[in-house]
Structures are given as C-alpha cells and as structure tokens.
C-alpha cells in the first residue's frame, strides 16, 4: 500500500499547461510533425481555448491510406472528460483503461491543462514504498517482441495489439538488440511513397515498409535486482514509455508506465487477494459485481495451488469495424514467488478471461510440480 495521502490528491495539483495543440482545420501533416518533435501520442484539438476533440497517433495509424493534407477535424475523437477536482487514482484508471497517455483537463469546454501518465508517475516517484518494492512484483515476464528483419507494418500492428508505443527488437536467437517506438513510425507517415495503381486515386500515399532493424535504438535497461523506484527514475529521466529488464543479453521482462500506475490502482490492502479491474466500462452487458464474481471463481483454482496476494485484470475493447466486440484481457497475478502476466484475445470477454486464467493456472501447476520433483 502506498501512502494514504496520495489517494486524496487532485488533478489540479499535478496537471501541466497546454504547450502543444492543433486546430480543427490544421492539416494532418502538422499534427504528425508536432507529435514526432515533442514525442507525443495525443494532441488536443482546440479553437479559441475550447476543446473540440483529441487527435491520437493510435487512431491515425489504423488508417491505411491517409492524405496528409486532410483536416485534423476528420480524424479527431471525443476524449473522456477530466476535471481539475478529479482525484489522482480515478484519473490514472481512465488513462490506463482507455489507453491514453495524456488527456485534456477541462471546466465545461474550456481547457485548463493536460494530465498524463508521466505527471502521475512523477507525483508518486518519491514515495519510499517504491524503493522497497522489488521490480519483479510489477514487471511483465512476457514482453512483446519483434525480430529485427520484420517489416515496420507488422511491428505497428503488434504495437496496436499490445497497447504499447514501444516494442522490443530481438535477433533470430532471441538476443535483445534494442527497441523501436511510435515516433519511428511517424517518420514513415511523413515521407510517403506515391504510387498510381488500379483502384487508387492518383497521388494517393501509402506507407513504405522497411525492416525494423533500420529503426532500432539501444535504450538503457534494468536488471531483476532493481527496485520499482529505479524503474520509475529511468522512465522519467530518459522519457521512456517502457523499460526492459535483461539477464546478460536476454530479455526477461519489461516495466511500463501502466505497470507503475497499477501500483497506485491497487489501493489499500484488504482481506484476501486484492482484485483490481481496469476497463470495466468497455465490458458490454457486465456490471462490476458480476465481473468480480467471474474473476473470483477463476482465481479460486489458482489459489488451490499457491497463495495469491493481488490480481489485476485489464480489459481493452478493440474498436474495429470488422470485429466490434473483440477483447484483449491482460491478467497479472502476484504470488509469493512470482508475478505472472498473461494476455488472451477473444470475441467473447468471458472466454478471454477464462483462457488467460487457464494459462496462469497451468504455469503455476507446472512450477509446483517442478519444485516437488526437485525435492
């Protein structure tokens, strides 16, 4: 549990000013340029100080063919509303569950500032509990990777599926070679290749595909003996969205902004395993009590094999035309020995939850059997 005081702090205490924005009639090329230059994933769309919408790189990346001279208003979305009086934990949950890295803070339609994941992480960075917390209690043991000879189009698809803006690059032997992020993909948008083909308008631009290896950079990394505080300092100091944990040249895990914010979302310690559900508003036809019952039932099978201190279930709804009801479920279970994180994808939310818990149960059972054999 973190210091109780942090749970009562408000957005107004940590929000920053609006330094970068675009207007509804600005071209998409200008928005992309500002995103790349300032390493942003979202930009508020404003007119005379009023919020008109939000332009996100994730939304732009889903468009296969996008004229760079098109107006921003054609691609903007309506973001969740954050008020200066909202509390930090509730705001962190909105950022995590809706996959936003920053959101405008408004009073009615007037923009008062921006609040980001980084602002909230910075707010908790000096808490002594983080220095005492091993990095293994929050790390993801199965980070998404892509081989260095894969094309950038596939890498972009994998980024969208994982919900991260950074992805690890490995060679064909699994050795860590570095990482790429969405700012690298923006470079492809800014330099389109023009072609004329049947079914296309003359001069319509398409994204040129290049190998991931040509964009890879080698970031600063962590090791398994580090604390959560060390991960926080690295992510803030190096302006990273995600930090990788290595053993030698092998990638063994990662820590993201979301993993750090989930420490805040856990809240006070209660009796029994702490169950945290993020993204419930995306779960159609389910209320909180029903979902809690389903999770508790699936968790009981794991608890028969090992004690469980906390469970985080993160639900993401994929808003694609061809699969409006497809879900990604990420489940992180903390036991005395490990933090086990698994993802599952399905058109049925309950099936996705069951599959993820089933995979975790198999891993716990396998490790338990291995320990018995060793004894």
C-alpha positions as CSV (number, residue, x, y, z in Angstrom):
1,X,0.0,0.0,0.0
2,X,1.2,3.5,-0.8
3,X,1.0,6.5,1.5
4,X,-2.8,7.1,2.1
5,X,-2.3,10.8,1.4
6,X,-1.7,10.2,-2.3
7,X,-5.2,8.8,-2.8
8,X,-6.7,12.2,-1.9
9,X,-4.6,14.4,-4.2
10,X,-6.4,16.0,-7.1
11,X,-5.6,16.5,-10.8
12,X,-5.1,20.3,-10.2
13,X,-2.1,19.5,-8.1
14,X,-0.2,17.7,-10.9
15,X,-1.6,18.8,-14.3
16,X,0.6,20.7,-16.7
17,X,-0.1,23.5,-19.1
18,X,-1.2,23.1,-22.7
19,X,2.0,23.7,-24.7
20,X,1.2,21.9,-27.9
21,X,-2.1,21.7,-29.7
22,X,-3.7,21.8,-33.1
23,X,-6.8,23.4,-34.6
24,X,-9.7,21.6,-36.4
25,X,-8.6,22.9,-39.9
26,X,-4.9,22.2,-39.5
27,X,-3.5,19.5,-41.9
28,X,-2.7,16.1,-40.5
29,X,0.9,16.6,-41.6
30,X,1.2,19.4,-39.0
31,X,-0.2,17.2,-36.2
32,X,2.2,14.3,-37.1
33,X,5.1,16.7,-37.1
34,X,4.2,18.1,-33.7
35,X,3.8,14.5,-32.3
36,X,7.2,13.4,-33.6
37,X,9.1,16.6,-32.5
38,X,7.6,16.5,-29.0
39,X,7.3,12.7,-28.6
40,X,3.5,12.8,-28.0
41,X,0.9,10.2,-28.6
42,X,-2.1,12.6,-28.3
43,X,-2.8,16.2,-29.1
44,X,-5.7,18.3,-28.0
45,X,-7.7,19.9,-30.8
46,X,-8.6,23.4,-29.7
47,X,-10.4,26.5,-31.0
48,X,-10.3,29.8,-29.0
49,X,-9.4,27.9,-25.9
50,X,-12.3,25.4,-26.2
51,X,-11.8,21.7,-26.6
52,X,-13.0,20.3,-29.9
53,X,-11.6,16.9,-29.7
54,X,-8.4,14.8,-29.4
55,X,-6.1,13.6,-32.2
56,X,-4.2,10.3,-31.3
57,X,-1.4,8.6,-33.1
58,X,-3.1,5.2,-32.5
59,X,-6.2,6.4,-34.4
60,X,-4.1,7.7,-37.3
61,X,-2.0,4.5,-37.5
62,X,-5.1,2.5,-38.2
63,X,-5.8,4.4,-41.4
64,X,-4.1,2.5,-44.2
65,X,-4.5,5.4,-46.7
66,X,-4.4,8.9,-45.2
67,X,-3.9,12.1,-47.2
68,X,-1.6,14.3,-45.2
69,X,-3.3,17.5,-46.3
70,X,-6.7,16.3,-44.8
71,X,-8.0,18.4,-41.9
72,X,-7.5,17.3,-38.3
73,X,-11.2,17.5,-37.6
74,X,-11.8,14.5,-39.9
75,X,-9.7,12.3,-37.6
76,X,-10.3,13.7,-34.1
77,X,-12.2,11.8,-31.4
78,X,-14.1,12.8,-28.3
79,X,-11.9,12.0,-25.2
80,X,-13.0,11.2,-21.6
81,X,-13.5,14.4,-19.6
82,X,-11.1,15.1,-16.8
83,X,-11.8,17.9,-14.3
84,X,-9.3,19.7,-12.0
85,X,-11.1,18.4,-9.0
86,X,-10.9,14.7,-10.0
87,X,-8.7,12.5,-7.8
88,X,-5.4,11.0,-9.0
89,X,-6.3,7.3,-8.7
90,X,-9.5,7.7,-10.7
91,X,-7.7,9.7,-13.3
92,X,-4.9,7.1,-13.5
93,X,-7.5,4.4,-14.1
94,X,-9.1,6.3,-17.0
95,X,-5.6,6.8,-18.6
96,X,-4.9,3.1,-18.2
97,X,-8.2,1.6,-19.2
98,X,-8.8,3.8,-22.2
99,X,-5.2,3.5,-23.5
100,X,-4.5,7.3,-23.4
101,X,-1.1,8.6,-22.4
102,X,-2.5,12.1,-21.7
103,X,-5.9,13.8,-21.6
104,X,-7.1,17.4,-21.5
105,X,-8.3,18.8,-18.2
106,X,-11.4,20.9,-18.7
107,X,-14.0,23.0,-17.0
108,X,-17.1,22.8,-19.2
109,X,-15.4,23.1,-22.6
110,X,-12.6,25.4,-21.5
111,X,-9.2,23.6,-21.5
112,X,-7.3,24.3,-18.2
113,X,-4.3,21.9,-18.8
114,X,-3.2,18.4,-19.6
115,X,-2.7,15.4,-17.2
116,X,-0.5,12.5,-18.4
117,X,0.6,9.1,-17.1
118,X,4.0,10.7,-16.6
119,X,2.6,13.5,-14.5
120,X,1.0,11.0,-12.1
121,X,4.2,8.8,-12.0
122,X,6.2,11.9,-11.2
123,X,3.7,12.6,-8.4
124,X,4.4,9.2,-6.7
125,X,8.1,8.9,-7.6
126,X,9.4,10.0,-4.2
127,X,7.3,7.6,-2.2
128,X,9.6,5.4,-0.1
129,X,7.5,2.4,-0.7
130,X,8.8,2.2,-4.3
131,X,12.4,1.9,-3.1
132,X,11.4,-1.1,-1.0
133,X,9.4,-2.8,-3.8
134,X,11.3,-5.3,-6.0
135,X,10.8,-4.8,-9.7
136,X,9.7,-8.4,-10.1
137,X,6.4,-7.5,-8.2
138,X,5.2,-5.4,-11.1
139,X,7.2,-6.5,-14.2
140,X,5.7,-8.2,-17.2
141,X,7.5,-11.5,-17.7
142,X,6.4,-11.9,-21.4
143,X,7.1,-8.6,-23.2
144,X,6.1,-8.3,-26.8
145,X,9.0,-8.7,-29.2
146,X,9.6,-8.5,-32.9
147,X,12.6,-9.8,-34.9
148,X,14.9,-7.2,-36.5
149,X,14.2,-8.3,-40.1
150,X,10.4,-7.9,-39.8
151,X,8.7,-5.0,-41.7
152,X,7.5,-1.9,-39.9
153,X,3.9,-2.5,-40.9
154,X,3.8,-5.8,-38.9
155,X,5.6,-4.0,-36.0
156,X,2.9,-1.3,-36.0
157,X,0.2,-4.0,-35.9
158,X,1.9,-5.6,-32.9
159,X,2.2,-2.3,-31.1
160,X,-1.5,-1.7,-31.5
161,X,-2.4,-5.2,-30.3
162,X,-0.2,-4.9,-27.2
163,X,-1.4,-1.3,-26.5
164,X,2.2,-0.1,-26.1
165,X,4.1,2.6,-28.0
166,X,7.4,0.8,-27.7
167,X,8.3,-2.8,-28.8
168,X,11.5,-4.8,-28.1
169,X,13.6,-6.0,-31.1
170,X,15.5,-9.3,-30.9
171,X,17.6,-11.3,-33.4
172,X,16.8,-14.8,-34.6
173,X,18.4,-16.3,-31.4
174,X,16.3,-14.2,-29.1
175,X,19.1,-11.8,-28.1
176,X,18.0,-8.3,-27.2
177,X,19.0,-5.8,-29.9
178,X,17.1,-2.7,-28.8
179,X,13.6,-1.2,-29.3
180,X,11.5,0.9,-31.6
181,X,8.7,3.3,-30.8
182,X,5.8,5.1,-32.5
183,X,8.0,8.2,-33.3
184,X,9.9,6.0,-35.7
185,X,6.6,5.1,-37.4
186,X,5.7,8.8,-37.7
187,X,8.8,9.1,-39.9
188,X,7.1,6.7,-42.3
189,X,4.0,8.8,-42.4
190,X,5.9,12.0,-43.1
191,X,7.7,10.5,-46.1
192,X,5.1,8.7,-48.0
193,X,5.8,6.8,-51.2
194,X,3.5,7.8,-54.0
195,X,2.2,5.3,-56.5
196,X,-0.6,5.0,-59.0
197,X,-2.4,1.7,-59.3
198,X,-5.8,0.4,-60.2
199,X,-8.4,1.4,-57.6
200,X,-6.3,4.2,-56.1
201,X,-6.6,7.9,-56.7
202,X,-3.6,9.4,-58.5
203,X,-1.0,10.6,-56.0
204,X,-2.6,8.7,-53.0
205,X,0.1,8.0,-50.5
206,X,0.9,4.6,-48.9
207,X,3.3,3.8,-46.1
208,X,6.6,2.4,-47.3
209,X,7.6,-0.8,-45.5
210,X,11.1,-1.0,-44.1
211,X,12.8,-3.5,-41.8
212,X,12.6,-2.9,-38.1
213,X,16.3,-3.2,-37.7
214,X,16.9,0.0,-39.5
215,X,15.0,2.0,-36.9
216,X,16.2,0.1,-33.8
217,X,18.0,2.1,-31.0
218,X,19.5,0.6,-27.8
219,X,18.0,2.0,-24.6
220,X,19.2,2.0,-21.0
221,X,18.0,-1.2,-19.3
222,X,17.3,-2.7,-15.9
223,X,18.1,-6.0,-14.1
224,X,16.0,-8.2,-11.9
225,X,17.6,-7.0,-8.7
226,X,16.5,-3.4,-9.3
227,X,13.6,-1.7,-7.3
228,X,10.4,-0.2,-8.7
229,X,12.0,3.2,-7.8
230,X,14.9,2.5,-10.2
231,X,12.4,1.8,-13.0
232,X,10.5,5.0,-12.2
233,X,13.7,7.1,-12.3
234,X,14.7,5.5,-15.6
235,X,11.3,6.0,-17.3
236,X,11.1,9.6,-16.1
237,X,14.8,10.5,-16.6
238,X,15.1,9.1,-20.1
239,X,11.5,10.0,-21.2
240,X,10.8,6.3,-21.9
241,X,7.3,4.7,-22.2
242,X,8.7,1.3,-21.2
243,X,11.9,-0.1,-19.7
244,X,13.3,-3.5,-20.4
245,X,14.9,-5.9,-17.9
246,X,17.8,-8.1,-19.1
247,X,19.8,-11.0,-17.9
248,X,23.0,-10.7,-19.9
249,X,21.8,-10.1,-23.4
250,X,18.5,-12.0,-22.9
251,X,15.2,-10.1,-22.4
252,X,13.4,-11.4,-19.3
253,X,10.8,-8.7,-18.7
254,X,9.6,-5.1,-19.1
255,X,8.1,-2.4,-16.9
256,X,5.7,0.1,-18.5
257,X,4.0,3.3,-17.3
258,X,0.9,1.2,-16.9
259,X,2.7,-1.3,-14.6
260,X,3.8,1.5,-12.4
261,X,0.3,3.2,-12.3
262,X,-1.2,-0.2,-11.3
263,X,0.7,0.1,-8.0
264,X,-1.4,3.2,-7.4
265,X,-4.6,1.5,-8.5
266,X,-4.2,-1.4,-6.1
267,X,-5.4,0.9,-3.3
268,X,-5.5,-0.1,0.4
269,X,-4.8,-3.7,1.5
270,X,-7.9,-5.7,2.2
271,X,-8.6,-9.2,3.5
272,X,-7.9,-11.9,0.9
273,X,-6.5,-11.3,-2.6
274,X,-6.8,-7.7,-3.8
275,X,-8.7,-7.8,-7.1
276,X,-8.3,-4.7,-9.4
277,X,-10.4,-4.5,-12.6
278,X,-9.5,-1.8,-15.2
279,X,-11.6,-1.1,-18.3
280,X,-14.9,-2.3,-16.9
281,X,-16.7,0.5,-18.9
282,X,-15.6,-1.4,-22.1
283,X,-17.2,-4.7,-20.9
284,X,-20.6,-4.7,-22.5
285,X,-23.5,-6.3,-20.6
286,X,-21.5,-6.8,-17.4
287,X,-21.6,-4.9,-14.2
288,X,-18.9,-4.7,-11.6
289,X,-20.3,-7.3,-9.2
290,X,-20.9,-9.9,-12.0
291,X,-17.4,-9.5,-13.3
292,X,-15.9,-9.7,-9.8
293,X,-17.8,-13.0,-9.2
294,X,-16.4,-14.5,-12.5
295,X,-12.9,-13.4,-11.7
296,X,-13.1,-14.8,-8.1
297,X,-14.3,-18.2,-9.4
298,X,-11.5,-18.4,-11.9
299,X,-9.0,-17.3,-9.3
300,X,-10.1,-19.9,-6.8
301,X,-8.4,-22.6,-9.0
302,X,-5.1,-20.8,-8.8
303,X,-5.4,-20.3,-5.1
304,X,-5.7,-24.1,-4.6
305,X,-2.1,-24.3,-5.9
306,X,-0.5,-21.2,-4.4
307,X,-1.3,-18.2,-2.2
308,X,-2.3,-15.1,-4.2
309,X,-1.8,-11.5,-2.8
310,X,-3.2,-9.5,-5.7
311,X,-4.8,-9.7,-9.2
312,X,-5.1,-7.1,-11.8
313,X,-7.4,-7.6,-14.8
314,X,-7.1,-5.1,-17.6
315,X,-9.8,-5.1,-20.4
316,X,-9.4,-3.5,-23.7
317,X,-12.1,-3.3,-26.4
318,X,-10.9,-3.2,-30.0
319,X,-13.0,-0.7,-31.9
320,X,-12.5,-2.1,-35.4
321,X,-15.3,-2.2,-38.0
322,X,-14.7,-5.9,-38.7
323,X,-14.7,-7.0,-35.1
324,X,-16.5,-4.5,-32.9
325,X,-16.8,-6.9,-30.0
326,X,-13.3,-8.3,-29.8
327,X,-11.5,-8.0,-26.5
328,X,-7.9,-8.2,-25.1
329,X,-7.7,-9.3,-21.5
330,X,-4.4,-8.9,-19.6
331,X,-4.3,-10.6,-16.2
332,X,-1.5,-10.2,-13.7
333,X,-1.4,-12.4,-10.6
334,X,1.0,-11.8,-7.8
335,X,2.1,-14.8,-5.7
336,X,4.8,-15.2,-3.0
337,X,7.3,-16.4,-5.6
338,X,6.3,-14.7,-8.9
339,X,4.3,-12.1,-10.8
340,X,2.6,-14.0,-13.6
341,X,1.2,-11.9,-16.5
342,X,-0.8,-13.4,-19.4
343,X,-2.9,-12.0,-22.2
344,X,-5.8,-13.5,-24.2
345,X,-7.8,-12.3,-27.2
346,X,-11.4,-13.3,-28.0
347,X,-14.7,-12.1,-29.3
348,X,-16.2,-13.4,-26.0
349,X,-15.0,-11.4,-23.0
350,X,-15.7,-14.3,-20.6
351,X,-13.8,-16.7,-22.8
352,X,-10.8,-14.3,-22.9
353,X,-10.8,-14.1,-19.1
354,X,-11.1,-17.9,-18.7
355,X,-8.3,-18.5,-21.2
356,X,-5.9,-16.1,-19.5
357,X,-6.6,-17.6,-16.1
358,X,-6.3,-21.1,-17.5
359,X,-2.9,-20.4,-18.9
360,X,-1.8,-18.9,-15.5
361,X,-3.2,-22.0,-13.7
362,X,-1.2,-24.3,-16.0
363,X,2.0,-22.4,-15.3
364,X,1.5,-22.4,-11.6
365,X,0.8,-26.2,-11.7
366,X,3.9,-26.8,-13.8
367,X,6.1,-24.9,-11.4
368,X,4.6,-26.6,-8.4
369,X,5.3,-30.0,-10.0
370,X,8.8,-29.0,-10.8
371,X,9.5,-27.9,-7.2
372,X,8.2,-31.3,-6.0
373,X,10.4,-33.1,-8.4
374,X,13.5,-31.2,-7.3
375,X,12.8,-32.0,-3.6
